[in-house]
Amino acid sequence: MVAMGVVVGYLVETGTGVSYMLLLAPLVAVCASAGGNSLNDYYDKSIDEISHSARPIPSGHLSPKEVLMFAVSCFVIAIIM
């Protein structure tokens, strides 16, 4: 959804066709959004243990460290792009 919003916003603002920015901007938005969602899950792990025990951290599918490293990686990739 975030990628679609970026594409629509780009096309409305510029009124132009395809450019490298139209391809790059949605990828940046997706990486930033994934990082933000992962960071939220990291900080909400104690709440999720009670209310959403099937999520990756409380269920043990991912460790908090793995989620934090994924979030940081997504943010770094978004900044580099």
C-alpha positions as CSV (number, residue, x, y, z in Angstrom):
1,M,0.0,0.0,0.0
2,V,2.8,2.4,0.8
3,A,4.4,1.8,-2.5
4,M,1.2,2.4,-4.3
5,G,0.7,5.7,-2.4
6,V,4.2,6.8,-3.4
7,V,3.6,6.0,-7.1
8,V,0.3,7.8,-7.2
9,G,1.7,10.8,-5.4
10,Y,4.7,11.0,-7.8
11,L,2.5,10.8,-10.8
12,V,0.1,13.4,-9.5
13,E,2.8,15.8,-8.5
14,T,5.1,15.5,-11.6
15,G,2.6,14.5,-14.3
16,T,5.4,12.8,-16.1
17,G,5.9,9.2,-17.1
18,V,8.4,6.6,-15.9
19,S,11.7,7.7,-14.5
20,Y,14.3,6.1,-12.2
21,M,12.7,8.0,-9.3
22,L,9.3,6.3,-10.0
23,L,11.1,3.0,-9.5
24,L,13.3,3.9,-6.6
25,A,10.9,5.9,-4.4
26,P,8.5,3.0,-3.8
27,L,11.4,0.7,-2.8
28,V,12.6,3.3,-0.3
29,A,9.1,3.6,1.1
30,V,8.7,-0.2,1.5
31,C,12.0,-0.5,3.2
32,A,11.3,2.4,5.6
33,S,7.8,1.0,6.3
34,A,9.1,-2.6,6.9
35,G,11.7,-1.1,9.3
36,G,9.1,0.8,11.2
37,N,6.7,-2.1,11.5
38,S,9.6,-4.3,12.7
39,L,10.7,-1.8,15.2
40,N,7.1,-1.5,16.5
41,D,6.9,-5.3,16.9
42,Y,10.3,-5.2,18.8
43,Y,9.0,-2.6,21.3
44,D,5.6,-4.2,21.7
45,K,6.9,-7.7,22.4
46,S,5.7,-7.7,26.0
47,I,2.2,-6.6,25.0
48,D,2.1,-9.1,22.1
49,E,2.9,-12.0,24.5
50,I,-0.5,-11.4,26.1
51,S,-2.7,-10.2,23.3
52,H,-1.1,-11.6,20.1
53,S,0.9,-14.7,21.0
54,A,1.0,-16.0,17.4
55,R,3.2,-13.1,16.2
56,P,6.8,-14.0,15.3
57,I,8.5,-12.7,18.5
58,P,6.2,-14.0,21.2
59,S,5.8,-17.4,19.3
60,G,9.5,-17.8,19.2
61,H,9.8,-17.9,15.4
62,L,12.1,-14.9,15.6
63,S,14.2,-13.6,18.4
64,P,14.0,-9.9,19.4
65,K,17.6,-9.5,18.2
66,E,16.8,-10.8,14.7
67,V,13.8,-8.4,14.5
68,L,15.9,-5.5,15.6
69,M,18.7,-6.3,13.1
70,F,16.1,-6.6,10.3
71,A,14.6,-3.2,11.3
72,V,18.0,-1.5,11.3
73,S,18.9,-3.1,8.0
74,C,15.7,-1.9,6.4
75,F,16.3,1.6,7.6
76,V,19.9,1.6,6.4
77,I,18.9,0.3,3.0
78,A,16.2,3.0,2.8
79,I,18.7,5.7,3.7
80,I,21.3,4.5,1.2
81,M,18.8,4.4,-1.6
